[in-house]
Amino acid sequence: MSTVTEIPAASPEIAIAHFAGRLSVETDCSDVAQALKSGEQDFVLLHVVGSDAAYARRHVPGAIHLPHRQITAERLAEWPADTLFVAYCAGPHCNGADQAALKLARLGRPVKIMIGGITGWEDEGLAFATGATPGEALSLLAA
């Protein structure tokens, strides 16, 4: 018996609940890129860590720079209450997206994190935007 099978796999019902739960709070770089490229962006993408200079140096196209420490009910008032927010941070070594997601959820907002963050985006070979504004997603996601 290998260490893989030493602990039996969960029942399909438990696996469904587990994976559906994960997918309800996570998305990945590829899915975000596809939504941006296809023009089907039905969420607000938040770059939730780093300084303004770091955001200007590189960020995911279309992302708004809103560090998790600046997320407030007043700041979120510009979006309808049912707006889905997708937060990302530097990468797997960073918990900024989790902090932002927790804050957004506590404020009653729907939220997912983009797993992988900037590191994942780069690993996928996707282009970054530069500058102080969200940038044009379609022209930067031509690949």
Secondary structure, DSSP 4 states (H G I P E B T S, - for coil): --TTTSSPPPPHHHHHHHHHHHHHHEEEHHHHHHHHHHT---SEEEE-SS-HHHHHH-B-TT-EE--GGG--HHHHTTS-TT--EEEE-S-TT--HHHHHHHHHHHTT--EEEEETHHHHHHHTTPPPB-SSS---HHHHT--
